[in-house]
Amino acid sequence: MIRHRFLPSLVLALTLAGCGSILKLPGGEPAAHYMLRPAPAREVDAPLPAVIMIAEPDASAALDTNRVALKPSELELQYYAGARWVDRATRMLQNHLIAALGGTVKDVGTEAMTLAADYRVQTNLVSFEAVYDGNKIPTVRVVLEAKLFSRTPLALRERRTFRAEVAASSDKQAAIITAFDRATADITAEFVDWVLAGVSK
């Protein structure tokens, strides 16, 4: 499991927000909409000759939303009033993983891709929330279960659970979203390595 603190970095936001504590935003203010920073391009000598389909992650109804989730305690889940993702978390993550694999294989896409996929990746988004556990400043937790299937022969090739925890640098909205971005970047880097190793066997 990845655990580390970091200095806030630039977060991609579609609207300017986050000057005050995220828990104190007036209810009448419009929500800020956030996206994930694109993964850095991988340098490869040549793309692998594989076509990969990345399915939209499964998730509970609580996470399959564009609302930014928080857990005040282990058995309670709420949402920040002043923040939204630009898309449902599952679809946003699907597109993020596809973009991260771009250029490393012959083709990669969603279920709607035209080429017949040699491999299919199915995932389950288990956690994508800011966890307080009684603390003033949260730690963002991202957990993604993944399975890699081959088409010929049809078989489960690999399975793995990716986990990352990143402590926000403050209780400000921008700092918390930055922690989401960093935690997602951590599991994305491991995910790309795992997929490329799996299709290379």
C-alpha positions, 0 to 999 in steps of 0.5 A: 500500500502506498502512503505518503504526504506531499506538497500540493501541486497544480490541480486541473479545475474547470472553475476556480474554487478552494480558497476556504475549507471545503467543509465550510462552503456556503450551500448556495455557491455553485460546485467546482468541477474537477478532472484528473491530471493526464498520466505522463506519456510512456516512452516505448521503443515500439507499441506492443501488438495488442488490442486492449479493451478497458471496461468501465469499472464496476462500483457501488451506487455510492461511488458511481457518481460525479459527487466527491465522496468522503467518509467521516467514519468507517460506516458513514459516507457523505459527499462534499457540497462544493465539489464535483467530478467532471464525469461519473467517477467510474467513467472518468477513471476508465478514460484516465486508464485508457489514456495512460495506456495510449501509445504503448499498445496497438490500440486501446479503448472502451467497449465501443472500440471497433477492433476486436480486442485481444485482451479485456480488462475488468475492474471494480472501484472499491474505494474512491473517497477522502477518509477522515476517521475523526481527523480534521484533515483527510487521507484519500483512499483509492482501491481498484481490483482488476482482472486481465482476460485474454480472448484466444484462448478465453482465460483469466490471465492476471488479477491484482488489487491496486491501493493508494493512500495519500494524505491531503496537505490541509482541509482546503478543497484544492488540497483534497482534490490534489490528494485524489489526483496523486492517489489515482496517479499512483495506482495508474502507474502500477496499473499500466506496468501490470497490463503491459507485463500481462500482455507481454507474456 
